[in-house]
Amino acid sequence: MPTGVIIDALAVVLGGLLGSALKQHFTDSFKDQINAILGLCSIAMGISAVTHMQNMPAVIFAIILGTALGIWLHLEQGISHLAGMVCSRTDSADQNRMMVTATVLFCASGTGIYGALTAGMNGDMSILISKSILDFFTAAIFACTLGKSVSLIAIPQFLILDLLYLMAGKIVPLTTTVMIDDFKACGGIIMLATGFRMLNLKQFPIADMIPAMILVMPLSWIWVNWILQLI
């Protein structure tokens, strides 16, 4: 049973509902400062994940190639369009961007993907539970601006993470420790970009970066087994 996935999804639902209900009690200054702390936490999680990197060229190539593929596929625009359908027609473009950021943060972070795979493989839910704590407060802060629509993100989040949980038994045996470390590092870079975006320091195309998570493990394997053998 994907208990960790369920806890994480419930954290987003409850956080979204709580933030929407209490938003009138939070000042703009309070929301901005808490959002800054959450962005800082995202950066810290990203730094922690990046330190596991084993093959920097493979990870960098995955980020560049994956982002280029995402831009070519217009992933950011597609998710933004879906976010606009969830939000009301009176919402601003900034709010749509916030919805995109929240969607990627909850559904496609390296921590969530790796946590779901880990839970599915050996039952260790600690990563997903740690993520759920951050997601609860993040959802509450986003809901202060976006309303109850934030809670709806729990639906694709659960479907994605549960699918990974169920597939873990088939995916993980095909990987190596080095590939997993590079995968975590790639997710860490996306978490860093997400943190910078939450802090409004730089609007990285985090949705367009998602294909890198698919490419990084094959590229890591190719680097170790093919390229390094030629150097």
N, C-alpha and C positions, 0 to 999 in steps of 0.2 A: 504494500500500500504506500503510495507516494505522500507520506505524512508531511515531509518537509515542503513539498510543492504546495500542498493544501494550506499549510501554515503561512507560507509566503503570499499566496493569493488572498487569503483572509486578511492578512496585514494590510494589503492594498485596499481591499473593500472597506475595512473598518477605519483605516486612516482617512480614506476619501470621505466617508460619511461623517466622521468626527470633524474634520477640517471644514467641511461644508456647513455643518451645524453651528460651529463655534467661530466662524470667520469674522462675525461682527465684533467679537471680543478681542480680536488680534489687531493691533495697530500695524500700519504699513512698515514702520521701523522694525517691529518685532518680527514680522514675516521676512523682511529683507535680511535681517541678521541671522535668523534660523536657517534660511535658504543658503546663506553664505557658509554656515557651519556644515550643512549637508553637502554643499559643493566641496568643501574642504575634506569631508569624510570620503567622498568619492575619489578625490585626488589621492588621499592616503591609501585607500584600497587599491587604486591603480598602481601606485608606487610599489606597494607590497607585492603585487602580482608581477610587475615588470622585473623585479629582482630575481625571479625564477628563470629568466631568459637564458637559453643555452646557445642558440644560433641566431645572433643578431641580424646577419644578412637575410636569412630566411624570413624572419619576423617583419623586418622593414619592407622587404619585397612584397610580402603578403598584405601589409597595410596599404602600400602604394597601389598595387595591382587591384586589391579588393575595393579600395575607395574609387579607383577609376571605373571599375565595373559597376559599382553602385551608382555613380554619377551617370554613367551611360544608361543604366536601367531606370534612372529617375526615381530611386527608392525614397529619397527624402521628400520629393514632390508627391509621390504616391501616398506615403504615410501622412504627410501634411493634408492631403485631400481628404483622407479618411478622418483625420482629426477635425477637419472643418465640418464634416458630416455629423460628428459626435457633438461638437460644440454648437452653440446657437449661432444664428446668422449675424447676430449683433457683436459677436466676439471679434477681437482685433487680430491682426496678423501676428502680433507678439504672443497672444494667447494660443494661437494655433502652433506657434513654434514651441511654446511651453508644453503643449500636449504631445508634440513629437518627441521632445526631450524626455518627458515622463514615460512615454511608450517604450522608447529604446532603453531607458534606464531600468524599467521594470521587466521588460520582456527579453532583451537581447544583451544584457551585460555579461561580460566574461565570468563574473562571479556566479550569476544565476545559471548559466549554461554548464560551467564546470561543476557547480554544486549539484545540479540535477544529475549529471553523469556520475558523480561520486556517490550520491545517494542510491542511484540505481545499481551501481556496481557492488558496493560493500555495505550499504545501509547507513553510512555516515551522513547525518542530517545537519551537522554543526555549521557547515558553510551556508546552507539555505536558511537556517534559523538566524544566523548572524545577518544575512541579507534582509530577512523579514523585519528585523528591528529597524534597520535603516529605511526600508521601504514604507513602514508604517508612518514614520514621522515625515518622510518625503511626500507621501501621498496626502497627508494632512495639510502640509504647507501648499502643495500644488492646488488642493481643493479649495483653499482660501480664495484663489483667483478663478479657478476653472469650475468649481462647484462639484456636484455629485458625479459628473461625467468621468472624473478621475477613477472612480470605483469600477467603471466598465472596463478599464484596462486589465483588470484581474482576469477577464475571460480569455483574451488571447495569451496572457501571461501563463495561465494554468495550462492551456492547450499546448503551448510550445514547450514548457518545462516538463510537463507530464509525458509528452512524446519523447523527449530526450531521456527522461527517466526510464521509460519502457525500452528504448533502443540501446541503453547503456551496455547491456549484456552483450550486444553484438558489436558496438562501436569500440569500447575500451580494449577488448582483446586484440584488436587490430592495431593498437597504438603502442608506443613505447613511452618510457618515463620522460625522455627528451622531448618527444612530440607533445606530451601533455604540458610540460613546462613552457614550451614555446607557445602553446595554445593559451595558457594562463597569461603569459606576457602580452600576447596580442590583445586579449580581453582587457588587460591592465591599461594598455595604451588607449583603448576606447573609453575606459573608465576615467582616465585622465582628461580626455577630450570632453567627456560629459561634465566633469567637475568644472573645467574652464568655462564651459557653456553655461552652467548653472550660476557661475560667478560673473557672467557677462564680460569675461575677459577676452574671449574669442569664440565666435559662433562656428565651431567646427561642424562639418557635415556628418554627424555621428550616425545617422540612419544610413548614409551612403557607405559608411565604413564597415557595416555588418558583414558583407561578403568576405572580408578578410578573415573572419572567424572560421569560414568554411575552407579557405585556401591554406591557412597557416600550417596545419598538420601535414598535408601532402607535401608542401614546399619544404617543411622541416625534414621530412624523410628523404626527399630528393637531395637536399643539401648534404645530409650526413652520408647517404649511401652512394651518391653519384658524384657530386661536385667535389667534396672533400677528398675523394679518392683520386681525383685528377690533379689536385694541387700539390 
